[in-house]
Amino acid sequence: MLYFSEKLIYFVYCLYLCSDKITKIMAENITIVPNQSELETQFAFVNSLIERYRSSAIAMVNTTALQMYWEIGQYISLQLKSARWGTKVVGDLADYLKRQNPRRRGLSKRNLYNMVKFYDVYSRPIFIDRISQLNINEFVQLPTAQIQDTTIVQLPTAQIQDTTIVQLQLHN
């Protein structure tokens, strides 16, 4: 798992790669208008940029973490299956990794075995065959799960028609 500083460096690197796009978007969409509602719109645009790139950076970090878990699981799995390592060696590896960087988390003996399990389950021929039969290059939501119309309207039965407020007095 990446530390905050590693994630920050990776995020800054991603921003650097996207800086031309950001400059172009800013040049096309930002105008100086003292009107408060226009400023709100512009601020909302900046906020949407932040959220979009933050989401993108998180997705990249997650993808990288999954790749790391896969490769670690693959390496340990191959060592265990070839009988070069016994189960004690995986614990020794966890201890070694802890000594190398005490602040690093997620690499305990249990988590290392979870990585092995992750690799072993998803590298099985039956799983790989099934995925290749589906002929999926990328995972996409089904069209029924995607929101097409962004207009949200309450049903007429949920809308208050009469705004008269009646105050009830309770008698003891």
Phi, psi and omega in degrees: 000138181281143175282167181303316182295323177293321178295320180295317178298318179295319179296315179297320177298317178296320177297320178300317180294330183261007188298325178296319178296317181297315180299316180296315179298317181295318181296325181281330192247349185255125174229152181266111180224125183285352180298132184298319181292326176293320177298319177301317179297316179293319178296320177297323178296315179298318178299320179294325175298314180301311182296319181296313182286328176295315178298319179296317180295319179297319179297320179294319179297317179297319178298316179295319179296318178298319178297320178296315180299319180298310183293320177296314178299319179297312182298311181295319180301314180295322178295318180290318182290331180273002179065019174283331179240146170256179182294332179294329182294325179296319175297319177297322178297315179300317178296317179300313181297324178294319178293324182293324179209094184299335180278345181291136182240162174088011182237037176287170178303316179300314180293325177296320177292328174296324178293321176297314179298317177304311179295312183299318182291313187271000175253005178296142180303324181295323178290314181297319177298317181296317179296318180293329176293327180288340178054052181255123176270331176211156180272126181229144176295149174297149180304328179291340180269351181267137179279120180269312183257124183272359178281126179248121182233137176286152173295149181303328180291340181266352181270139179277120181270314183262123182264013179289131181255125180253128180257122181262137177252130180265134179255137178277000000 
